[in-house]
Amino acid sequence: MSTIYEALLRAEREQAEPITPGVHHERIIGRVSADNNIIGKPDSILAEQFRKLTSLIITHGMANSPRSILVTSCMPEEGKTTVALNLSATIATGLDHSAILIDADLRRRCLTSLLGLKDTLGLSDVLEERVSIEEIIIDTEIKSLTILSAGSNSSNPAELIGSTRMKSLIQQLKARYEDSYIIIDSTPLVASSEPNALSWMTDGVIVVIMADKTRRDVVKRELKAINSEKILGVVLNCAECEISAYYHKYYQSYGKNKD
């Protein structure tokens, strides 16, 4: 069983239950279910939703498609890390592109913990100029997907993420890996200033919102904290109720050969 597959299974078990009235947004670009695992399920509806999300990103602006993409959420426990991981895996399993997934949450290090990379050098070590990016980027079982963990514990995460070194690192990765999409998993908007800083450094921002959990007023307030021109749209998480039984029936039968 692969590391990424195991990580997504853990995330699926730990998925928070929706608890408060929901939110709607006019720029929803994806709806994904509480079943977070697309690895090993290429024919699932969830995998198809991530392929749709990928196609929207890659074709957005055509020649000017966003190459560096920040994934954040309004509140903690909305599933941004698993969305970032699934999105990266979907891009990497396509025919033409690769993905670099970065854990830029130097506070909780969710992606790093999920993948069991707690003791590895990573982003913080690069930003503090202890190592080079080539020394610590991690290959995965998915050929075209590489990972940059959060790295060593840092006492000044906001300063590191908001630094010119972080901006230079993103530009360096874009120049060096021309066929790669850089997916950055950040802290939630309500918890820190890092998403605001990263929204000015990246080409686009995806905001993950938990269906039936995050209130509309919270979303409106928190979205004001980032560069609104960079927002590609919203991914509504735990939205399995949006996919009807009718759709399930015909999706499952559509790809089967008919005599």
N, C-alpha and C positions, 0 to 999 in steps of 0.2 A: 504494500500500500504506500502511495507516494506521500511525501511530506505535505504538499499542498492539499491533497485530498484529505489527509488526517486533520489538517488545520481547519478546513471548511466544515468537516463533521463536528469538530469541537465548537466552532462558531454557531453551527445550527443548534446544538444542544443548549448553548448559553444564550440564545436569542431572547431578548427581553419581550415580555408580553405587552401588547398595546393596552394603555390604562386610562387615557383621557380623550376628550373629544378631538376629532380629527381636523385636518387642514387640507385646503385645496389651493392650487396655484396654477396660474394660467400658462406656466412654462414647464409643465411636467413633461419630461422627455423619456421617462422609463418607469415601468412598474414591475417590481420584482417581489417574489413571495418569500415567506419565512424559511422555506427550504433553500439554504444558501449555497448548496453544493452543486456546481455544474461539472466538475471534473468526474469523468466516468459516466456522465449523463448527457452526451452531446445531442441526443434527440429529444430532450425534455423541453417543456414550454419555457422553463426558466432560462435554459441555455439559449433558446431562440430570442428571449427578451434581451439578453446581454449582447447577442449578435446584432439586434436592432439598434441597441444603444451604441455599439461600436461603429456601426455604419453611419449613424447620425454624427458622431464625433469626427470620423475620418473624412466624411464628405462635407462637413460644415465649413463653408467658405471655400470649398474646392481646393485650389492650389494653396490657399492660406489656411488649411486645416490646422487646428491647434495641436501642437506637438508636445507641449508640457501642460498637464492638466492637474489641477488641485481638486482633491475629493475631500469634502468636509461635511459637517452636519450642524444643525442648530444646537442640539443638545447631545450629551453623552448617550451611549447605548442605542443609537439609531441605525447601526449597521454600516457605517461608512467604511470601515476597514474591510469587511467581507465584500462590499460592493467594489472597492478599489482592487481587491485581489481577484475577484471574478472578472472584472473588466480587463485587467492586465492579462489574465490567462486567456481570455477570449481574443484579445488582440494578438497575442503571441501564437495562438494556434491557427490563425489565419494564414493565408498563402504569401502575403506580401510584406508583413510588418513584424517587428519585434517590440518588446515592452521592457522598460526598466521601472520597477516598483520601488519607491522610496518611503521608508518610515520616517516622516518628519514630525511625528508626535514624540518629542523628547521628554514629555512629562509622564505619560502612561505607557508609551512604547507598545501599543496594542498589536500591531502587525508583527513586531519582533517577538513578542511573547507567543502569539498565535503560531508562529512558524518555529518556535523553539530555538531562537537565535540570541538569547539573552547575553551570552558570554562572548559574542563576536564584536569585533571592531566595526564601526559604521559611520553614519553621517556626522555625528558629533566629533568623531576623531578626525574626519576630513576637514571639517570647519575649523577645528582647533589646530590644524596643520601638523598632526602627528603622523598621518599616513596619507598616501595618495589614493585616488579613487580606484586605480587599477589594482591595487593591493587587496582591496576588501569587497569588491563587487562579487556577488555570490551567484553562481549558476544554479539552475533548478532542473528538475526532471523534465520540465517543459523546455524544449530546446531553445526557443527564442524569448524566454523570460528570465531576466536576472533581477536580483534583489539587492537593495542597499538597506541594511538594518539601521536601527536608531543609533547603535553604538554605545559607547561608555556613558555612564550617568553624568549629567551635566548640571551645574548649579545655576546656569544662566541660559535656559532653553530659548526664551524669547529673544534675547540678544543674538544668539547664534543664528536662529532662523531668520531674523530680520536683518542680518548683516549683508554687506556687499559680497562676502565670500559665498553666501548661499546663492545670491543672484548670479555670481560668476560660475558657480558649479552647475546650475541649470543650463546656462548658456554653453558651457563646456561640453556637457552631455549631449545637447542638441547638435553641436557642431561635430562631435566625434562619432556619434551614432546616428547617422542621417536617416536611417530607416526605422528608428525606434521612437515609440511614444513614451513619454516620461510621465508616469502616474505617481502623484504625491499624496500620501495619506497624512492628513494633518490633524491637529486638535479640533474639537468642536468650537463653533463660533462663540458660544456663551462662556466658554471656559478660559479663553486666552486671546492674545493679540496676534498670534502667529498666522491664522488664516488671512487676516487683513494684509499683513506684509507679503505673504505668498501670492495673494490675488493680484498684486502689482508686478510680481516677477514671472508669473506663468501666463500661458496663452489663453487659458480658459478655466472656469470653475464649475464643478458639479456639486450641488448640495443634496445630501441624502436626508429625507424626512421620513420618520416612522408613521405609517398610516394609523389613524385613530389614537395618536399619542401626542404629537406636537401641535400646540394651538396656533391658529392663524396669526394672532397678535405677536406671538413669540417669533414666528418666521419673519414677519414684516420687520420687526425690530432688529433682529440679528442680521438680516440681509443688508441692512444699511451700514453694517460694519465692514463690508468688503467692497472692492471695486465692482460696481454693478454692471459696468460695460463688459466685464469678463465672464459673467454668468452665462453658461451654456444652457442651463436648465436645472430641473429638479428631478431626482429619482425618488419615487414613492416606494418605500420599503414595506414589506409585509402586506402586500396588496393582493393576496391570492383571491380575495373575494371579488376582485374586479374581473376575473376570468371565469366566464360562465361554464356551466356543464356542457352547453351546446358547443362552445369553442373547444373544450377539452376533447369532445367526441370527434370532431372533424379534424382537429390538429393531429390527433393520434393516428387517424386513418389516412390522412392526405398523402403521406410519403410511402405508403405501402403499395407494392406492385399489384395491379389488377389483372386478372386473367382475361 
